[in-house]
């Protein structure tokens, strides 16, 4: 089996979770970690079993013993971090959203293609086995024509004014951190909408605290999506069609099961160990082994079309980032 040597750029919580899930991926090797401080990088490497650590992003990007880098920084740093890794000749799996807006995401896509390097947004939901099965059932007409999608994702607050979720400089707010999941789900099943309407309550810092999005489609379907950093919602999703319904449970972005309602009710189970990040890592390794520059599960077009939607929503709700 071919070994894929992973580097992780960033030492926060999401980096630790991803590192732990790499243990579930055959052929994955923990090669190196990079941070802006040698101390943080060394501590993370020791804690999670990485072979080496680098006290700079450029050090990780130039490490010849690294095949692919997972970018795990806050949103506002994705562009710089991913660009640094691409310049170092590394394949990149970049945390969602790819950047703060479509324009800079498109720049990264163009840079990766120009260098002949693999690039993928870390939208792990699209790689989840249960979500992939839902998409296949919908595509096969298992519930008829989709008429509505309802999805919500909310965290219980309050978060301090200094928290990254309320910091405009870090791309804070509910939309980019949480709303990206409901929007990606709607895009996966219905594509690009013809109309977008949205509303938000903003924090004193100017980021969105609670946001509602209504997407209308020419195929006579509607997606009603919400996200919030002010209250814990069901964090579930329902796809309703003319001949049935699919219910995704709490944690719809990384489900282990779902229920198909037609004449009879059928439960589909997809149990797994860990947190579910291993599926996106395995998809990256598969693509690298096959010489692909993008994943068919999370293609560049999907990333850019969703970023366009997020830009539209941000313009409507009046959220502007300093970057």
ABEGO torsion letter per residue (X at the ends): XBBBBBBBBEABAAAAAAAAAAAABBGBBBABBBBABAAAAAAAAAAAGBABBBABAAAAAABAABABBBBABBAAAAAAAAAAAAAAGBBBBBBOBABABAAAAAAAAAAAAAAGBBBBBBBAAAABAAAAAAAAAAAAGAAEBBABBBBBBBBBOBBBAABAAABAAAGBEAAAAAAAAAAAAAAAAAEBBABBBBBBBBBAAGBBABBBBBBBBAAGBBBBBBBBAABBBAGBBBBBBAAEBBBBBBGAABBABBBBBBABBBBBBBBBBEAGAAAAAAAAAAAAAAGBABBAABBAAAAAAAAAAAAAAAAAAGBBBAX
